[in-house]
Every structure is written in C-alpha cells, then in structure tokens.
Amino acid sequence: MIPSREPMDFTGVSCRIAYGVMLMERDKLIAMHRNIDYEHVDKMMANLSETAEWLKATPRMVEMAYLRVLASAAAAHTQGIKFKRSDDKPAGRKAVV
C-alpha cells in the first residue's frame, strides 16, 4: 500500500510548477501565452487539475488512517490486549516523587 515514487514525483513537480506560476508577475504570465505551445499549456492545466484533486483527497486519507488506528486499538482492547502507556513504570521500580 506504499505509494509508488512516480505519483509522488508527479505531485511534487506539479506543486513546484504551481508555486512558480503563483510567483510570476501578471505581465509575464500574460506574455507566456504569446510564446508557449498550447499543447504544453493544456498538459500543464491537466497536471495541475489532477494534482489539486489528489491533494484534496490527502486529508481524508490521513483522517481515515487515524480512525483506523483508533478502531484497531478498540478491537485490540476488547480482545484483552493491554496497552503500555508512556507513564507506566517498569515492574519492580517505584515512582520517584
């Protein structure tokens, strides 16, 4: 389930392009259309759109991963698995107060 490198690279490149576009001065952005091949503009627009949709889905994926860990912890608890907490002291040691 680990994402392959290609989609991650694609997203990174598209984000860098978007950042560059956002930094372009208005006049330069307009002038770009005089010199650039429209096929390149169409491809860039499609890539930016795909990246935007992928990035919109990312927070939901992270939230669902968080909820899955909570659900598995609840299931483990019902099966009697004991959790070691960070404030638990090892057996035989007294807490220093």
C-alpha positions in Angstrom: 0.0 0.0 0.0 3.0 2.3 -0.1 2.5 4.8 -2.9 5.0 4.4 -5.8 7.6 7.0 -6.5 6.0 8.1 -9.8 2.8 9.6 -8.4 4.7 11.3 -5.6 7.2 12.7 -8.0 4.4 13.9 -10.3 2.7 15.6 -7.4 5.9 17.3 -6.3 6.7 18.6 -9.8 3.1 19.9 -10.2 3.3 21.7 -6.9 6.6 23.3 -7.9 5.1 24.4 -11.2 2.1 25.8 -9.3 4.4 27.7 -6.9 6.3 29.1 -9.9 3.1 30.2 -11.6 2.0 31.9 -8.4 5.3 33.8 -8.2 5.1 35.0 -11.8 4.3 38.7 -12.3 1.0 39.3 -14.0 2.6 40.7 -17.2 4.9 37.8 -17.5 2.1 35.3 -17.0 0.1 37.0 -19.8 3.1 37.2 -22.1 3.7 33.5 -21.6 0.7 32.8 -23.7 2.4 34.5 -26.7 5.4 32.2 -26.6 4.2 28.9 -25.3 2.8 26.0 -27.3 -0.8 25.5 -26.4 -0.3 21.7 -26.1 2.1 22.5 -23.2 -0.4 24.8 -21.6 -3.2 22.1 -21.9 -0.9 19.5 -20.4 0.1 21.8 -17.5 -3.5 22.6 -16.8 -4.4 18.9 -16.8 -1.5 18.1 -14.4 -2.4 21.0 -12.1 -6.0 19.8 -12.0 -5.0 16.2 -11.3 -2.7 17.3 -8.6 -5.3 19.5 -7.0 -7.8 16.6 -6.8 -5.1 14.3 -5.4 -4.2 16.9 -2.7 -7.9 17.3 -1.8 -8.1 13.6 -1.1 -5.0 13.5 1.0 -6.5 15.0 4.2 -9.4 12.5 4.1 -6.9 9.6 3.7 -4.9 10.8 6.7 -8.1 11.2 8.8 -9.2 7.7 7.8 -5.8 6.3 8.7 -6.1 8.0 12.1 -9.6 6.5 12.6 -8.4 3.0 11.6 -5.7 3.1 14.2 -8.3 4.1 16.8 -10.7 1.4 15.7 -7.9 -1.3 15.8 -6.9 -0.1 19.3 -10.5 -0.5 20.4 -10.7 -4.0 18.9 -7.4 -5.0 20.5 -8.7 -3.7 23.9 -11.9 -5.9 23.5 -9.6 -8.9 22.8 -7.8 -8.2 26.1 -4.6 -6.7 24.8 -3.1 -4.5 27.5 -1.6 -1.2 26.4 1.7 0.0 27.8 1.3 3.7 28.4 4.1 6.2 28.4 3.6 6.9 32.1 3.6 3.2 33.1 6.6 2.3 35.3 8.5 -0.9 34.7 7.7 -3.7 37.2 9.8 -3.5 40.4 10.5 0.2 40.2 8.9 2.8 42.4 7.9 6.1 41.0 10.2 9.0 42.1 8.2 11.8 43.5 
